[in-house]
Amino acid sequence: MTDFAGKNILVLGGSRGIGAAIVRRFAGRGAKVAFTYAGSQDAAEALAAETGSEPVQADSADRGQLISTVSARGALDVIVINAGTLVMGDPLTLDPDAVDRMININVRAPYHAAVEAARAMKDNGRIIVIGSVNGDRMPFAGGAAYALSKSAIQGMVRGLARDFGDRGITVNAIQPGPTDSEMNPSDGPMAATMHSFMAIKRHARGEEIAELAAFLAGPHGAMITGSMQTIDGGFGA
Ligand code: NDP
């Protein structure tokens, strides 16, 4: 297990689900972890008490709040941009404001947060964005807007890797497949359909995604950049 003692780490969207598993993983190995949340104050406070991490209320959809939150963390070693939402449904009837809000959180926020983090980031730092296998494959109707938001992350990661590579900073996306969380419960109504697309027919656990984030953030990840690290049980195969 890689030791993160003394590392300055920020997780955007850390109060629940995959983000909370990532907070636990880094805090459990000695990092100084702060995480943001939007609405889940009770969950955020409970996680902070459990892990010794610092909760910060900041809505990723609010660009000013997001940028000042990232900037306030100073010279980061690692930023994990996990906050995301899912809006699915018939594109002919989906609320366009809900789609735009999702694009703000899933696309605009990762870009602005990554750029702001890079300003003060230490050499050899790590920028990790949680994308989705739906950036590669969307086998259902109703997922176009979500898929476009996760495909956008791919272009961003490739470009920013080249912008910051001369400082040893790596920029990568983790692309989970179905992963047990409130967004996508393993016993939800779509679970069996999702599993039918997979080689390993189960939801991942948040801890499995967090372990990949820890690998990318650790010393063995130094030459991995501009890449999509898919962890999906074969959903996209
Ligand atoms: P959850 O809905 O379980 O948790 C989402 C987390 O993001 C919460 O901590 C939430 O905080 C935070 N968040 C959401 N909106 C905002 C916002 N506007 N500002 C700040 N924080 C916010 O989702 P998951 O854990 O399942 O998903 C995490 C990421 O993984 C997302 O980017 C998602 O797209 C991606 N993903 C998930 C998959 C899955 O199957 N679960 C598969 C592939 C990708 P709060 O509650 O306080 O608002």
Boltz pocket constraint, residues with backbone or C-beta under 6 A from the ligand:
constraints:
  - pocket:
      binder: B
      contacts: [[A, 12], [A, 13], [A, 14], [A, 15], [A, 16], [A, 17], [A, 18], [A, 19], [A, 20], [A, 36], [A, 37], [A, 38], [A, 39], [A, 40], [A, 41], [A, 58], [A, 59], [A, 60], [A, 61], [A, 81], [A, 82], [A, 83], [A, 84], [A, 85], [A, 86], [A, 105], [A, 130], [A, 131], [A, 132], [A, 133], [A, 175], [A, 176], [A, 177], [A, 178], [A, 179], [A, 180], [A, 181], [A, 182], [A, 183], [A, 184]]
      max_distance: 6.0
